[in-house]
Structure formats: structure tokens, C-alpha cells
Amino acid sequence: MAPRSAWMIDTDYTGAHSDPDDTAHPPIFGPSGITDEQEKILRAATMEKPGGNVRRFRLLNGDKDVDYSGWQVGPDKSFRPLDDFGRPDTGSAYIEYLNTETGEWEEL
């Protein structure tokens, strides 16, 4: 069964996955079991066309420095990118979503 929401890390600000031979080099998709359609939507996401069920997020460390950024598709904002990837990978502590109306980042 496919997950209700899926995410894609498109930028690594930590340098942890900068080696192109690293299997976790961006883009990184999750959780396991995402559908081809979810992956297609995430790959097509751009800052020019966010909205609807596609949202821009960023993962931050305890000092509020950005570790990763990416896209999430699904019915609701969720902690999944943080819980599935950011926390176990580099210890990211926070997730923020971009409010497309105000242009401001909002912590979940």
C-alpha cells in the first residue's frame, strides 16, 4: 500500500551526501513504497508552481541552521521528512514549511 504522503530531499546543505557515488545523494525519496505518480509529482516540483498538495520544506538542526530542503506531496503537512530522514541522518531537530501566501517559513 502506498503512503499517503511522500517527500524528496533536493538539496543537502550539510555536505554529508555531496559525493555523487553516495547512494543517498540528492534527490532522495521517501518513505519506501512511494508510487511512481508521487515521484513524478515531486520531480516536477518547482518554486514557480508550489501549492495544492505539494509543499516546500526545510529541515533544520538544533541551532536552526538548514540541513536539507525538499518537497512533500500529500494531503497534509507532516513530520515524515524529519522523522524518516533528517533526524536519523544528521540529527535535524525542526521542520519548516514555506507559506506560499506570505513567503515566510513556518515551523510545524
Number of C-alpha atoms within 10 A of each C-alpha: 6 12 13 12 21 25 28 24 24 17 19 19 15 12 11 13 16 14 11 9 8 10 10 14 17 18 15 17 23 18 16 10 11 17 15 10 9 20 17 10 16 23 14 9 20 12 10 6 11 15 15 9 13 22 24 23 27 25 28 24 17 10 9 12 15 19 21 25 21 23 25 27 23 16 11 12 18 19 14 16 27 22 16 14 20 24 16 10 11 14 16 23 17 22 25 21 22 17 15 14 7 7 9 11 15 12 13 11
